[in-house]
Amino acid sequence: MREHVRALSSLGADVDLVRRPEDLERVGGLVIPGGESSVIDKLSRAFGMQHPLREAIRSGLPVYGTCAGLIMLADRITDGIDGQETFGGLDVTVKRNAFGSQVDSFETELDVPALGEPPVHAVFIRAPLVEEVGEGVEPLAQLDDGRVVAVRSGNLLGTSFHPEVTGDLRFHRLLLDAVRARTGRHEAL
């Protein structure tokens, strides 16, 4: 999470951590970071965050999900654990750990036309894959074999990879642009 805080702060955003439902009221955007999606799901329910987050997403809060965050924004998971739920909002189907375990992590260069040049140096760590893209969802990046690894739909943005660890701020800038368009303020998380 601290890499996201650093990225957003370097872009001039006022960053607050969201831990309780009432914290959502003071932010103009949100980042759901990587980690373990099943744990994020369980903790969001235990701390009363699941329903407020779902409502915030439905209400148009700009949200950027990286890796497990992308899974949490997906409407469907093909291989979730028993009872696993998401916050939803992105009309996509994702597969968790689609590229294998930690030892199968990899890096590659991705063309992301919405971001322009240069290519994005993408770091994939136990990453999900977008297996199906619904209506209104724009694929932003694909691997050389055509598999989708970054998407956008309205105020929602998701990447299978972690631009926060490479210092590439362009995806975070997209989030802040969505925050500004919605609120007129320059804040997130």
N, C-alpha and C positions, 0 to 999 in steps of 0.2 A: 504494500500500500504506500509505503513512503516514497517509492519511485514515482507513483502517480501524483502524490502531493508535490514533490519536487518539480515534476513536469508542469503541472498547472500553475504553481507559484511562479515558475520562471516565465510563464506567459502573462503574469500580472494578475492572476485570479486570487481572490480571497478564498482560502480553503478551510472548510470546517469538516470534522469527522461526524458521520451520522451513525449513532448507536441506538437511539430510541425514536419511536414514532414522532415525537414532538420536534426532533431535530430536522425532520424533513421540511417543516414549515419555513425554515430560514435559509434553505438552499435553492438555487436556481437550476442546478443540474447535479448529476450523480455519476460516480464511477463505481461499477461493481468489478472488483479486481479478480485476478486469478486466485487459485487455491483449489479446494476440493468442493465441487458443486453440491455433493450430498451433505457436506458439513454446513455449507452456507444455507442450504434449505432447512436443515434441522435447527440451526441457530436462529434463523429468521423467524421460525415458528415459536421457539422457546422464548424469544425476547419480544414477541408481539409485533414483529416488523413485516411479516409476510403480507398481510392484507393492506396495511398502509402503503407499502411499496407497490403492490399491484395497483392500488387506486392512483398513486402518484404517476405511475407509468401510463395508465389509461387516461389520466388528465392531461398528458402531454409533457411531463417533466423530461427534459433532455437527459438521456442516460447512455453511458458508454460502458460496455462490458467486454473485458479482455479474458480470453480463455474460459475459465469457469464462469466468469461474468456473462460471456456470450451464451453459455449453456443456460444460465438463470434467466436470460431474456427470451430464450427460444420458447415457442408455443409447444414444441414436441421434442422428446428425447427418445432415441431408438433403444438405448441400452442403459437407462437409469436403474438405480437400485430399487428394490421393492418399495413402493410408496413415495418415491422421490417426486417432488413437485418443483415447478419453476414459478417465477414471477410472471413470465409470459410478456407478450406485447409484440415480439417479432414473429411474423408468420414464416417460420423456418423449422425444419427438422434437423437436429444435430445428433451426432454420435460422439459420446464422451471417449476420451483417450483413443481417438481414431488412428493415431500414428504409433501406438504402442506405449511402452512404459517409459520411465525416466531415462533409461539408457538409450532409448530411440529418439531422444530430442535432437533437433537439427536446426540449422540456420539456412536461409536462402534469400535471394533478392526477388522482390515482387514488384511488378508494374502496377501502379494504382493510378489510373488516369485522372480520377477525381482530385488527386493530390499533386499531379504533375511530376516533374523530374526533381531529383533523381529517384531511382527505384527505392522502395522501402526495404531496409535490411530487417528481415523478420526472423524472430527467435520463437521456435515452437517447442514447448515443454509439456509433455503429456497432453497434447492439444486436442480440442474437439475439431470436428469437420462439419460443415454445413452440407447435409446430404440432399436437402430439398428446399427450394426457395419459393415462397408463395407470392401471390399477386401483391404488387406494391412494394416489394422488397428489391432493392438494387444491389446486385453483387458488385463489390468494390475491388476485390482482388481474387485472383485464382492462381493456383499452382500451375506449372507447365502442363500438367495432364488435365487441366480444366476443373479440378475440384475447388469449390468456393471456400475461401478462408477469411473473407471480410464482407460485411453487409451493412446496409443502411436502409431504414424505413422511417420516414418522418423524423421525429426527434430521437430515434433509437439508432445506435451504432454498435456494431460488434465485430471483434477480431478474434481469430483462433490463436493468434500470436501475441507477443508482448512488446509493443513499441516503447513502452516505458523503460525497458532495460537497455535499450540502445541509444536513448537520447533523442530519437526522432519525435518531434513534437507535433507533427502534422495531424494525427488523429485527435490528439487533445485539443488542437486548435479548432477542428471541426466541431467538437463538443462545445467549446466556448462560443463558437459562432452561433450554434443552436440556442445556447443560453441567452446570448445577447438578442437574438431575433425574438425570443419569447418574452424576455423580461426587461430588456434594455439595460441590464446590469452585466457586469463582468465577474461572475463568480461561478464556482462549481464545487462539487462534493461537500 
